[in-house]
Each structure stands twice: as C-alpha cells, then as structure tokens.
C-alpha cells in the first residue's frame, strides 16, 4: 500500500475520510503491507490535521 499524501491533500478530506485513512494505515502496519515509516508518517499527519480542526461541534 502506498501512502503519498501531503498536508494539503489531507486538509481537503472530511473527518470520516481521515478516519478511514488512519484505519488503512494502521491495518497496513499490522499486516506488514507497507513500509512502517510511510504509514507512521501518515498517521502523524492525520493527527496533526485533526488537531488543527479542533474538537467536533
């Protein structure tokens, strides 16, 4: 699995899309389907994007 996303790409995604990406990255790490560094980087980027958005209303 290849995760080539930028911060700008993540900013255009909905919260549910970010959650799905987080799940895919986590699953890929657990199944050793992708380089762990790539998936970990994506997970950190998702967390940062969610943090910028603040708490859900």
C-alpha positions as CSV (number, residue, x, y, z in Angstrom):
1,X,0.0,0.0,0.0
2,X,1.4,3.4,-1.0
3,X,0.6,6.5,1.1
4,X,1.7,9.5,-1.0
5,X,-0.4,12.3,0.6
6,X,0.6,15.8,1.5
7,X,-0.8,18.1,4.2
8,X,-2.8,19.8,1.6
9,X,-4.3,16.5,0.4
10,X,-5.4,15.7,4.0
11,X,-6.8,19.2,4.5
12,X,-9.3,18.6,1.7
13,X,-10.6,15.3,3.2
14,X,-13.5,15.0,5.6
15,X,-13.1,13.8,9.1
16,X,-14.6,10.4,8.2
17,X,-12.2,10.1,5.2
18,X,-9.3,10.9,7.6
19,X,-10.5,8.2,10.0
20,X,-10.7,5.7,7.1
21,X,-7.1,6.6,6.0
22,X,-6.0,6.2,9.6
23,X,-7.6,2.7,9.7
24,X,-5.9,1.7,6.4
25,X,-2.5,2.9,7.6
26,X,-2.9,1.1,10.9
27,X,-4.0,-2.1,9.2
28,X,-1.1,-1.9,6.7
29,X,1.4,-1.6,9.6
30,X,-0.1,-4.5,11.4
31,X,-0.1,-6.7,8.3
32,X,3.4,-5.5,7.2
33,X,2.0,-4.5,3.8
34,X,3.8,-1.1,3.7
35,X,7.0,0.4,5.0
36,X,6.2,1.3,8.6
37,X,7.8,4.7,8.3
38,X,5.5,5.7,5.5
39,X,2.4,4.6,7.4
40,X,3.6,6.1,10.7
41,X,4.2,9.4,8.9
42,X,0.7,9.4,7.5
43,X,-0.8,8.7,10.9
44,X,1.1,11.6,12.4
45,X,-0.1,13.9,9.6
46,X,-3.7,12.8,10.1
47,X,-3.4,13.5,13.9
48,X,-2.0,17.0,13.1
49,X,-4.8,17.8,10.7
50,X,-7.4,16.7,13.1
51,X,-5.7,18.8,15.8
52,X,-5.8,21.9,13.6
53,X,-9.6,21.3,13.1
54,X,-10.2,21.3,16.8
55,X,-13.0,19.5,18.6
56,X,-16.1,18.3,16.8
57,X,-19.1,20.5,17.3
